[in-house]
Amino acid sequence: METVLVAGATGYAGRHLAAALHAGGYRVRAVVRDVERARGPGAYGAPALAGLVDEWVEADVARVGPGVMEGVERVVSALGVTRQKADPWDIDYAANLRLLELAEAAGAASFLYVGVMNAQDGTSALMRAKAAFEQALRRSDLEAQIVNPSAYFSDLTAVLDLARRRIAVRVGAGDTRIRPIHGADLAGFCVDRMGARGTWDVGGPDVFTYREVVELAFDALGADPRWIVVPPGVLRAGVWAADRMGPRVSSLTRFFAEGLQHDGVGAATGTRRLRDYFGELAGPGGG
């Protein structure tokens, strides 16, 4: 039974990864800040980690020592910043690089990193930090697996939340395409590639435009959208303004703005569908 160190285990992807690794017969060692919080259920239906983790390491992952890798054959990292008040260069780059260096020194066999699609083309600090770590991982002697999802179902819960308020927003025609994926399907894909070497852009079974995602959310609620159309020029002006409001606001604004304007499709995998996910959240009778 191989021991796998999981970083970012309390996030949406990390919880599903821990569950898939446990189901796959691996011994799971999870680095978390708060074990009690990790034992409970996560957001957006992500599983509780109680009973899925064989060994807990309660620590700041950016400051763990070499002992965290003792007996570890493989590392899986879903460590990253989105809405948290942290610098992506400290977490997405430096903390992941620290884990990679420790894994190399300990003689681990592989390092799997869950990144984001189109990181190499992004201008936000978040995307640049992720792209920088991916470059470092590719140079490693470890078997490197880089898995880049299109968008998570959990990300699109925000669309349903707006739809509950009868707000439908799109940029221009809203024809940017994505292939959103459920966390469990992403985790299954990752575990199936343990021990391989490569980079994969992945998504769920269906491709949608952003407009179609909004329409799907309104369908789940049994309502009709009233569109607020944001011209691309206005979005660019918003990014310009965000750049002058500080690095965190700038990074998040650029990250989400670029995601709304660049296709992120990837290869189809999994069986869970966004329509069903929205339907479950909407509940009986929709909104």
Residue pairs with C-beta under 8 A, 6 or more apart in sequence:
1 25
1 26
1 27
2 26
2 27
2 73
2 74
3 26
3 27
3 28
3 29
3 54
3 55
3 71
3 72
3 73
3 74
4 21
4 26
4 27
4 28
4 29
4 72
4 73
4 74
4 75
4 76
4 194
5 29
5 30
5 31
5 68
5 69
5 72
5 74
5 75
5 76
5 99
5 103
6 14
6 17
6 18
6 21
6 28
6 29
6 30
6 31
6 53
6 76
6 77
6 78
7 14
7 31
7 61
7 75
7 76
7 77
7 78
7 79
7 95
7 96
7 99
8 14
8 61
8 77
8 78
8 79
8 80
8 114
9 15
9 17
9 18
9 30
9 31
9 32
9 38
9 49
9 53
9 78
10 32
10 33
10 34
10 37
10 38
10 42
10 49
11 42
11 46
11 78
11 79
11 80
12 42
12 43
12 44
12 46
12 152
12 154
12 183
13 78
13 114
13 149
13 152
13 183
13 186
13 187
14 78
14 79
15 42
15 46
15 47
15 48
15 49
15 183
16 46
16 47
16 183
16 184
16 186
16 187
17 76
17 78
17 114
17 187
17 190
17 191
18 28
18 30
18 47
18 49
18 52
18 53
19 47
19 49
19 52
19 184
19 187
20 184
20 187
20 188
20 190
20 191
21 28
21 76
21 187
21 191
22 28
22 52
22 53
24 191
24 194
26 74
26 191
26 194
27 54
27 55
28 52
28 53
28 54
28 55
29 53
29 54
29 55
29 56
29 57
29 68
29 72
30 38
30 49
30 53
30 55
30 56
30 57
31 57
31 59
31 61
31 64
31 68
32 38
32 49
32 56
32 57
32 58
33 58
33 59
33 60
34 58
35 56
35 58
38 49
38 53
38 56
39 48
39 49
39 50
40 48
40 50
41 47
41 48
42 48
43 154
44 152
44 153
44 154
44 157
44 183
46 154
46 183
57 64
57 68
59 68
61 79
61 95
61 98
61 99
62 90
62 91
62 94
62 95
62 98
64 98
64 99
64 102
65 102
66 102
66 105
66 106
68 102
69 75
69 102
69 103
69 105
69 106
69 108
70 106
72 103
72 106
72 108
73 108
73 109
73 110
74 108
74 109
74 110
74 111
74 112
74 194
74 195
75 99
75 100
75 103
75 108
75 110
75 111
75 112
76 111
76 112
76 114
76 190
77 96
77 99
77 111
77 112
77 113
77 114
78 114
79 91
79 92
79 95
79 96
79 99
80 88
80 91
80 92
80 114
80 115
80 116
80 126
80 130
81 87
81 88
81 91
81 92
81 126
82 126
82 252
82 255
83 252
84 91
85 248
87 125
87 247
87 248
88 124
88 125
88 126
88 128
88 129
88 130
88 251
89 125
89 129
91 129
92 126
92 129
92 130
92 133
93 129
93 130
93 132
93 133
96 113
96 133
96 137
97 133
97 136
99 111
100 111
100 133
100 136
100 137
100 140
100 142
103 111
103 142
104 140
104 141
104 142
108 142
109 142
109 143
109 195
110 142
110 143
110 144
110 145
110 194
110 195
110 197
111 137
111 140
111 142
111 143
111 144
111 145
112 144
112 145
112 146
112 147
112 190
112 193
112 194
113 133
113 134
113 137
113 144
113 145
113 146
113 147
114 147
114 148
114 149
114 186
114 190
115 130
115 133
115 134
115 146
115 147
115 148
116 127
116 130
116 148
116 149
117 148
117 149
117 150
117 201
117 264
117 266
118 127
118 148
118 258
118 262
118 264
119 127
119 128
119 130
119 131
119 134
119 148
120 131
120 134
121 127
121 258
121 262
122 128
122 130
122 131
122 254
122 255
122 258
123 254
123 258
124 250
124 251
124 252
124 253
124 254
124 255
124 258
125 247
125 250
125 251
126 251
126 252
126 254
126 255
127 254
127 255
127 258
134 146
134 199
137 144
137 146
138 144
138 146
138 199
143 195
143 196
143 197
144 197
145 190
145 193
145 194
145 196
145 197
145 198
145 199
145 200
146 198
146 199
146 200
147 186
147 189
147 190
147 193
147 199
147 200
147 202
148 199
148 200
148 201
148 202
148 266
149 181
149 186
149 202
149 203
149 266
150 178
150 179
150 180
150 181
150 201
150 202
150 203
150 204
150 264
150 265
150 266
151 178
151 179
151 180
151 181
151 203
151 259
151 264
152 180
152 181
152 182
152 183
152 186
153 180
153 181
153 182
153 183
153 204
153 272
153 274
153 277
154 183
155 180
156 180
156 213
156 217
156 274
157 281
159 213
159 214
159 217
160 217
160 220
160 221
160 278
160 281
160 282
162 168
162 169
162 217
163 214
163 217
163 218
163 220
163 221
163 223
163 225
163 287
164 221
164 287
166 223
166 225
166 226
167 226
167 228
168 214
168 218
168 225
168 226
168 227
168 228
169 214
169 227
169 228
169 230
170 210
170 211
170 214
170 227
170 228
170 229
170 230
171 210
171 229
171 230
171 231
171 232
171 235
171 260
171 261
172 229
172 230
172 231
172 232
173 211
174 209
174 210
174 211
174 214
175 209
175 210
175 211
176 209
176 210
176 260
176 261
176 262
176 263
177 207
177 208
177 209
177 263
177 264
177 265
178 203
178 207
178 208
178 209
178 210
178 213
178 263
178 264
178 265
179 203
179 204
179 206
179 207
179 208
179 264
179 265
179 266
179 268
180 203
180 204
180 206
180 208
180 213
180 274
181 202
181 203
181 204
181 269
181 270
181 272
182 204
182 270
182 272
182 277
184 270
184 272
185 204
185 269
185 270
185 271
185 272
186 202
186 269
186 270
188 269
188 270
189 200
189 202
189 269
189 270
193 200
200 266
200 267
201 264
201 265
201 266
201 267
202 266
202 267
202 269
203 264
203 265
203 266
203 267
203 268
203 269
204 268
204 269
204 270
204 272
204 273
204 274
205 268
205 269
205 270
205 271
205 272
205 273
206 273
206 274
207 265
208 216
208 274
210 260
213 274
214 225
215 225
216 274
216 275
216 278
217 278
218 224
218 225
219 275
219 278
220 275
220 278
220 279
220 281
220 282
220 286
220 287
221 282
221 286
221 287
222 285
222 286
222 287
223 286
223 287
232 261
235 257
235 260
235 261
238 253
238 257
239 250
239 253
239 254
239 257
242 249
242 250
242 252
242 253
242 254
243 250
243 253
243 254
244 250
